Amino acid sequence: GTGGAGSIMIKDADDGTLAYFQVNGGNVQVQTSGSSYGTKLNITPDGEVTLPYQPFFRAYGNASWTTIAESDGTIVFPFAAEVTDQGGNYDTSNSRFTAPVGGVYAFHVCIYGKANSSSGYVSFYFRQNGSGNSQGYRLRDYSDEHERDKSLDYTQVLVLNANDYVDFSANADGDSWQYYGSHCVFQGYLLG
């Protein structure tokens, strides 16, 4: 190696793809020439591991109060504004995250809203490939303290195959329910 970096290169003789294992400034790095060339794994001299291409997204909704009526049925929460989307796996047009690889993923949602009456509540669902109405996915907000704003936080860990998608949906019952979109956040990332 020269210039403070030493590497071992492995090349596939059939298709010419490359992988480098190198030491660079004390960091141990793995670089590949996949869909985008670059360092895919970095281990610092202190043992800290960074994965710069690990899927991660964060999105939020519109700055307005929106009503979910009982007659609306199950709706997909619209998170149409991206804060970040590492890997380009989140689609703002349908508020879906599509897994680029199989693995265990963590998802988190923060919803800011309120019921319109004491009989109103809403069921929330993390849906995998369009389904998730089982009790294991169902989350509910029900309270006699209606018309009081509240923040609701939910986390779900899912095992996904490559190309599985996840969205977050809701269904109002008993009465309508309102949320303020710009205070609602949907995010997720690959655990491993």
N, C-alpha and C positions, 0 to 999 in steps of 0.2 A: 504493500500500500504506500501511497504518497499523500502528502498534504494532510496528514493526521488521520487518514481513513484507510482501513484495510478491509478487503472484501473477498468472499468466495462466491463465484457465480455458478448457477446451475442452469443449463439450457436444455429444453425439450427438443430433441433432434427432429421430431416429426413436424411440429408446428412453430418452432422457434421461440416459444414463450420463455421468459427469463425470470429467475429469482435470485436475489442477492442477499447474502448474510454478511453484514459488515459491522465493524466497530468504527464509530465516527465521533470524535471528541469525547470518548468515554462512554457513549451510548451504544448499546447493541441494537441493531436495526434489521428488520426484514423488509425488503422492497420487492415488489412484483410488477410485472408488465401486463396486468389484467386489463380491465376496462379503462383504468386510468393508472398510469405509472406513478409510483411514489412509495413513501414509507408507510407500510400498513401496520407495523408494530414497532414500538420504540420502548426500550428499557433503559432508564437512566442509570448512572453510576450508583445511585442510592436505592435502586430496585423498583422505582415507580414505573408502572406500565401505562402507556398511552396507546389508544387505538384510534387514530385520526379519521378513519373511514367507517367507524361504527355507526350504524343507523340510529338517528335521533331526530325527533321533530317536536315542534311546539307551535300551536295555532290558537287563535281566539276568534270571537264572533263580532257582530256589528254593534255599534254604540247606540242601542235603542231597546226599549222594553218590547218584548214579543210575547204574545199569548199563545199557549198551547191549549186548544179547546178539546173537550171530550170527544167531539165528532172528528177530530183530526186523526185518530188512531195512533199508531206508532210512527213517530217522525225521527229522522236522523238529525241530531243537533248540528246546526251549521257553524262550523269553525272555518271560515273562509279566508282568514288573514294569517299568513305564516309569520312567525317570529324567526324560526330557523327550520331547516329541513336538510340535515346532513345525509346525503345519499340520494335525495330526490324521490323519496318513497311515499310522501304524503300528497294527496290530491285535494286541492282546495275546492274543486267543483262538486265533489260528492262527500267531502270530509272523511275520507278513508285513508288509513295507513295500510300499505301492502308490504308484506314481509319480503325482503330481497333474498333471504336465506332462512332455512329452517332453524328453530332455536326457541329459547325461552325469552319472552318479551314482557316488560313491565309497562303498564299504562296508568295514567293518572288524569283525573278530571276534577276541576273546580267549577261548580255551578253557583251562580248568584241569582236568587229568585225568591218567589213567594206564592202561596196559594191565595186564591181570590175569596175563599170562605173556609169555615172550619170543616166542611165536608169535602174539601178538595185535597187531593194528593196526586203525586206523580210517581210512576215507576220508571226507573232508569235501567238501562241495559248496556253493557259492553257486548257488542255482537261480533261474532267470528263468522265470516262468510255469510252474513245476513241473518244468522240465528243466534239466539241467546235469551230466549224467554223462559228458560228453566229457572227454578228457584236458586240455583247456584250462581246465576248472573244477575238476579233481580235485586234492585236497591230501591228503597222507598223514602219519600219525605212525606210525613203526615203529622200535622200539628194543629191544636186548637188556637195557636198563636198565628192565625192567618193574617194576611196583609202586613206582615212584618218581614222585612228583607232578611235573608239569611244566606250564608255561604255553606255549601255542601261539598265535601271532598271525598272522592272515591278512588281507590286503587285496585287494579286487577292484574294478575300475572297469568299469562296464557302461553301454552305451547303451540307454536305455529309451524306449519310447513311453508316452504318457499311458495310465494304467490297467494297465500291466505291473506285476507284483509280483515281489518278491525275498524268499526265505527262505534259511535256512542249515540244511543237513541233514548226516547222518552215517550211515555203514554200517560195522559192526564185522565183521572177518574174522579167521580164525585162532583167536580167543578173544574173550571179552567185553572191554569197555572201560568205564571209569568216568569220570564228570565230576562236579564240584562246582558246581552251578548258580549260586549267588550270586557265584561268582568268574568267571563266564562272561558276556561282554558282547557285544552286537550293536548296531552303530550305523551310520548312513549319512547322507549329505547330497547335495544337488544341487551339482555343480561348475559347471555352466553349460549 
